[in-house]
């Protein structure tokens, strides 16, 4: 039995196990399973792999997409440029283990946003500065957009605080991506603190959160006429890309 799974903490919000379990049943894949591996510290990563000899690949979610990079033997060049890893391929030969890191969030986000590329504005705001935000920024930057990160504690030149989202900035057409866990199940009553009254039909709101399907962030944007997209298709696309990587020779 080949095992795959998801590491992160917490994992109660994730649909990854459901997605792969249904995929295996639908496609008649009987020699594989997918499990959740909630670990509170990245120091437990290596012992998880060495103690579970059937594990052949892992997805990585909050809060380990950046931390896991120091635990790997090889990092795909694109993932290295992004600065985050969300997929790990595990190769075993005897007692030797070789760990390779990839970023399939890039593939998933690019595929999800591409149907709207014909009318994308030139400016993007990314809410949050974690590992997921880096994949989003990588894609939008390659599309030629001016990317600005919004953080509770801005530290770099391309970062601003939430209170700095003035009419002059956010009142113009823009893509706004919630790359933070704010609004994710079970804390569905929360939403990013942005001036929703400045949103228009020329804004695109993308929430990487997919549980619930329509967060308050998206709901408030929809009420202003903005185009809204949740993260479910991105999850599916990145999952399929992970599966391809795990099965490459």
N, C-alpha and C positions, 0 to 999 in steps of 0.2 A: 504493500500500500504506500503510494506517494502522498505526502502531506504538504499542504500549503496553508498559509494563514496570515493573520494580521497582528502586528504588534503596535502598542500604543497604550494610552491610559487617559480617560476611561474609554471603553469600547461599546457601551450600551447603545450609542447612537448609530453605529455602523450597520450598513446593509451589505457589506462585502461578503460575509459568510452566507447570507441568504442568496446573493447573486450567484456565487460559485456553486453552492449546493444545488440550486435549480439548473444551472448550466450542466453540471455533471449528470443530473437525472435526465435532462432534455436530450443530451447528446450521447447518452449511453456510456458514459465514462465511469466504469465501476471500480477502477483501481486507484482512485484519488479521493481525497477529502480536504475540506478547508475548515480551519478552526480559528477561533480568536485566542490570542495569547496576551492578555493584559499584564504588562509589566510596568511597575512604577518608576524604575530607574534603568537607564541604558546599560548600566554595569551588568544587568541580568541577561543581556542579549546573547553573549557568547555561550553562557551556560545553558540557555534555552536550546540553542542549536546543537551543542555537543551532547546534551542530555536527551535529545529527540532525534534519533538517527534517521527517521523517515522524512523529516522536514526537507523539502527540496527547493522551497522558495517562500519568500515573505513579502507582504506589503507592509508599509510603514506609514503610520499616521501620527497625529498630534500626541506628544510633543517632540517626537524623535527624528523628524525628517532631516534635520541638520546634524544632530548629535550622532546619528548612526554612521555618518561618513568616516569618523575616526576609527570605527570598528571593522572597516572593510579592507580587503586586500587589493581591490581594483575598482576604479570608478569610471563609468562611461564618460567620455569627454563632454558630451552635452550636459550630463548631470553635474559634472565638475564646473561648467560655466554657469549653470543655474545656481549652484551652491546648496543643493538639497537632493535627497534621495528618497524615493517612496517605494522602490521595488528592489529586492535583493534576490539574486540567483545564487543558489548554494550547490557547489560541486564537491562531491566526496570521492576520494580514492584511498581505500584503506582507512587509516586513521587521519589522513590529511583532509583538510577542509579549505575550500577556496571561495571567498565571498565577493561577489561582484554587485555593484550598485548602479541603478538606473533611475531616471526620472520619467515615469509614464504620465504624470500630471500634465506635463507639457503637451503630450499627444492628446490627452483627454480634453484639456482646456481649448487647445487650438481647434479641435474638431467640433467643439460645442459652440464656439464663438464664430466660426467661419461662415455659417449661413447669414450672419449679419454684417459681414465684412464690407459689403457694398455701400453701407451707410454708416460705418463707424466714424464717430467724430475724431478729432486729432488729439484729444486729451483723455487721460484715464486716471482715476483715483483708486488706489488699492487700500482698503481698510484692513490694517494688520500688517505685521512685518515678519511673520513666521515662515516656516519652510514652504507652505503652499503659496504664499504671496510671491515667492521668488520665481516659481514656475509661471505664474500669471504674468509677472513683470517681463520675464524672458520672452513670452509669446507676444505681448502687446508692444514691447520695444522693437521686436523684429518686424512688426507690422507698421512701424514708423510712428507710433504714438508717443506723445509726451507723457511719461508715467510719473505720478506723484504718489508717494506713500503717505497714508494718514495713520498716525500712531498716538497712543496716549502719552508716550514718552519719546518724542522725536529726538534723534541724535545725529542724523546725517543730513547732508545738504539737500537731498531730494525727499526729505520727510517733513511733514507739517503736523500740527496738532489738530484735533477735532474742532477746537474753538477758532482755528484759522480758516475754516471753510466758509469764506465770505461769499456774498453775492457775485463779486467780480470773478471768483474762482469757479464756484459750483453752479452759478446761474447760467453758464454757457453750456452748449451741448457737450456731453461727456459720457464715458463709460465709467460706472462705479461698481467695483467688485468687492464684495465682502469676503475677504480671505481669512477672517477670524472665526472662532467658534460661537460668537455672539448670536443668540437666537436659536441655537441648536437644541434638540431634545436632550434633556427634559426641561431646560430653561427657555421654553418657547415664548415666554412673555417679554423677553429681552430683545433689544434691537440696537444697532449702531446709532450713536448720537450725532446725526447729520441733519442739516436744515432741509427737511423733506418739502417744505413749502416752496423751495426754490426749484424743485424738479419740474420738468416739462416733458411733453411727448418726444422731445429730441434727446432724452437721456435713455441710456440702457443700463439696467441694474442686473448684475449677475451675482448670485449668491452661491458660493461653493457648498454651502449647507444644502442638504436634500431631505433632511428629516427634522422638521416637517417639510412637506413639498412646497408650501408657500409660507415663508417666514414673515414676520411683521415687517422686516426690511423690504421684502418684495411687495407685500400687501400695500404698504404706504407708498411705494413707488408706483404701483398700478393705479392707485387712487388719483395720482397726479398725471396719469396718461403715459407713464414711461413704459418702455419695453422691459419685460422681466424674464429672467432665465434662472432656473435653479441648477444645482450641481449633479442631478441624477444622471443625465447623459454623459457628463464628464466622468462620473464613477464607472459607468458601463464601458466607455471607451478605454479608460486607463486600465480597467480590469482585463479587457481582452488583449491589450498590448502586453500586460504583465504575463498573461498566459502564454503568449507567443515567445516571450523572452525566457520563461522557465523551460520551454520545450525546444529551444534552439540547441543544436549540437555544438 
